[in-house]
Amino acid sequence: MTNSSPPTPLLILGARPYSLAFADAFEDVTGFEIVGYVENRERERAGTWHGGRMIYWVDDLPRFRESHQVICSLGTTFRNQFTEPVKAMGLTFATLVHPTATVSRRSTLGEGTSISIGSIIAGFTTVGCHVHVNRGVNIGHHTLIEDFVTIGPGVNLAGNCHVGAHTYVGIGATIIDGIKIGRHCVIGAGAVVTQDLPDRVLAVGVPAKVVKEGIEGK
């Protein structure tokens, strides 16, 4: 009988209601044990309990850098505002793949990225750092997802696509083959994207049309 290594303690950046759903989705990932949450806005919440786990204040993180890993649960594509200071403290970011998700061995995932329940990443695809792939997402082959992208539940993203950094793809959206979407875009829920989109636009509808320009994302 062989001894297995103990799981790595994992702290979740964010202590809002969604962080509880995030923890629920990923608490059974092999090799990690979620041990708490990290708050960076309301100092008085540190030392209290959130879903049965402790909340820590962000400035206390350096004491965990040798023993713990972290991952950001914020759904916003502005989560770099949380992750960059934490990275500067020397913390290591986990990459999480739910046991029911499938990621091709010929695809790559960046640090801090999470692939949720039932999602599929086809071959020769690159998913950047701190990307959220929510439940039931399909991402096709030879696709590039840049850093800090959020992909909502049930999105169907075809092959040979390119999604720019800090873009938010709403629940149930479909993006056809070969589409390039710019940075800081928002794709509305249920939209069907059939043509390339520039940076910083909001696109909604079937087929998706640009209804707002110069946005900062979501």
C-alpha positions in Angstrom: 0.0 0.0 0.0 1.5 3.3 -1.1 1.1 6.6 0.7 -0.5 9.4 -1.3 0.5 13.0 -1.0 -1.8 15.2 1.1 -3.9 17.6 -0.9 -2.7 21.2 -1.4 -4.6 23.7 0.7 -6.5 26.1 -1.6 -7.7 29.6 -0.9 -10.4 31.1 -3.0 -10.0 34.8 -3.8 -13.4 36.4 -3.3 -15.9 36.0 -0.5 -19.2 36.9 -2.1 -22.2 34.5 -2.7 -20.8 33.3 -6.0 -17.6 32.1 -4.3 -19.7 29.5 -2.5 -21.0 28.1 -5.8 -17.4 28.1 -7.1 -16.2 26.2 -4.1 -19.2 23.8 -4.5 -18.2 23.1 -8.1 -14.5 22.4 -7.4 -14.3 21.0 -3.9 -13.9 17.4 -5.3 -11.0 18.2 -7.6 -8.2 15.7 -6.9 -5.1 17.2 -5.2 -6.7 20.2 -3.6 -8.6 21.0 -0.4 -10.5 24.3 -0.3 -9.7 25.8 3.2 -10.9 29.3 3.0 -11.8 32.5 1.2 -9.9 35.8 0.8 -11.5 39.3 1.1 -9.9 42.4 -0.3 -12.7 45.0 0.2 -14.2 44.7 3.7 -11.5 44.3 6.3 -14.0 43.6 9.0 -15.1 40.3 7.3 -11.7 38.8 8.0 -11.9 36.2 10.7 -15.5 35.4 10.1 -17.0 32.3 8.5 -18.3 32.0 5.0 -20.0 28.7 4.0 -18.2 26.9 6.8 -14.8 28.2 5.9 -12.7 31.1 7.2 -12.3 34.4 5.5 -8.8 35.8 5.4 -7.7 39.4 4.7 -5.7 39.8 1.5 -2.7 41.4 3.2 -2.3 38.2 5.3 -1.6 36.0 2.2 2.2 36.1 2.2 2.3 33.7 5.2 0.6 31.1 3.0 2.8 31.3 0.0 4.9 28.3 0.8 2.0 26.0 1.8 -1.1 27.1 -0.1 -2.3 27.9 -3.6 -5.0 30.3 -4.6 -7.6 30.8 -7.4 -9.9 33.7 -8.1 -13.7 33.1 -8.1 -14.8 36.5 -9.3 -17.0 36.3 -12.4 -16.0 39.7 -13.6 -13.3 40.0 -16.3 -11.6 42.6 -14.1 -10.4 40.0 -11.7 -6.8 41.0 -12.6 -7.4 43.8 -10.0 -7.4 41.0 -7.4 -5.0 38.5 -8.9 -2.1 40.8 -9.8 -1.5 42.1 -6.3 -1.8 38.5 -5.0 0.7 37.3 -7.5 3.1 40.1 -6.5 3.0 38.6 -3.0 4.5 35.4 -4.3 1.4 33.2 -4.2 1.0 30.3 -6.7 -2.2 30.0 -8.7 -3.9 26.7 -9.1 -5.5 25.5 -12.3 -8.7 23.5 -11.7 -10.4 21.0 -14.0 -13.7 19.4 -12.7 -13.6 15.6 -12.8 -16.5 15.6 -15.3 -14.8 18.0 -17.7 -12.7 16.9 -20.6 -9.6 18.7 -21.8 -7.6 17.3 -24.7 -4.1 16.3 -23.9 -3.1 18.5 -26.9 -4.6 21.6 -25.4 -3.1 23.9 -22.7 -4.5 25.8 -19.7 -2.9 28.8 -18.1 -2.5 29.4 -14.4 -5.5 30.4 -12.4 -7.9 28.9 -15.0 -10.9 26.8 -14.0 -12.9 24.4 -16.2 -16.2 23.6 -14.7 -18.7 20.8 -14.6 -19.3 19.0 -17.9 -17.2 21.3 -20.1 -15.2 20.1 -23.1 -12.0 21.6 -24.5 -11.1 20.1 -27.9 -7.6 19.5 -29.2 -4.9 22.1 -30.1 -6.7 24.8 -28.1 -5.0 27.3 -25.8 -6.8 28.7 -22.8 -5.0 31.6 -21.2 -4.5 32.6 -17.5 -7.3 33.3 -15.1 -10.0 32.2 -17.5 -13.4 31.0 -16.2 -15.0 28.3 -18.3 -18.4 27.7 -16.7 -20.5 24.5 -16.6 -21.5 22.8 -19.8 -19.3 24.8 -22.2 -18.0 23.4 -25.5 -14.8 24.9 -26.9 -13.6 23.7 -30.3 -10.2 22.8 -31.8 -7.4 25.2 -32.6 -9.1 28.0 -30.6 -7.3 30.7 -28.6 -8.9 32.1 -25.4 -6.8 35.0 -24.0 -6.4 35.9 -20.3 -9.2 36.9 -18.0 -12.0 35.8 -20.2 -15.3 34.6 -18.7 -17.3 32.0 -20.6 -20.8 31.6 -19.3 -22.7 28.3 -18.9 -23.7 26.4 -22.0 -21.6 28.5 -24.5 -20.8 26.7 -27.7 -17.6 28.1 -29.1 -16.6 26.5 -32.4 -13.1 25.7 -33.8 -10.4 28.1 -35.1 -11.8 31.0 -33.0 -9.9 33.7 -31.1 -11.4 35.4 -28.0 -9.5 38.5 -26.8 -8.5 39.2 -23.2 -11.1 40.4 -20.7 -14.1 39.4 -22.8 -17.3 38.2 -21.3 -19.4 35.6 -23.2 -22.9 35.3 -21.9 -24.8 32.2 -21.0 -25.9 30.1 -24.0 -24.1 32.1 -26.6 -22.9 30.5 -29.9 -19.8 31.5 -31.8 -19.4 29.9 -35.2 -16.1 28.6 -36.8 -13.2 31.0 -37.4 -14.6 34.0 -35.5 -12.3 36.6 -33.9 -13.6 38.6 -31.0 -11.7 41.5 -29.7 -10.6 42.5 -26.1 -13.0 43.8 -23.4 -16.1 42.7 -25.3 -19.4 41.5 -24.0 -21.4 38.9 -25.9 -25.1 38.8 -24.7 -26.8 35.8 -23.4 -28.1 33.6 -26.3 -26.3 35.6 -29.0 -25.1 33.9 -32.2 -21.9 35.5 -33.3 -21.4 35.1 -37.1 -18.8 37.8 -37.9 -15.6 39.1 -36.3 -16.0 41.8 -33.6 -13.6 44.6 -32.8 -12.4 45.5 -29.3 -14.7 46.9 -26.6 -18.1 46.3 -28.1 -21.4 44.9 -26.7 -23.0 42.4 -29.2 -26.5 40.9 -28.7 -29.1 39.0 -30.7 -29.4 36.4 -33.5 -27.3 37.0 -35.4 -25.3 39.2 -33.0 -25.2 42.9 -33.7 -23.1 45.6 -32.1 -25.3 47.8 -30.0 -22.7 49.6 -28.0 -19.0 50.6 -28.6 -16.2 51.8 -26.3 -17.2 49.6 -23.4 -14.8 48.3 -20.7 -16.1 44.8 -20.5 -18.1 43.3 -17.6 
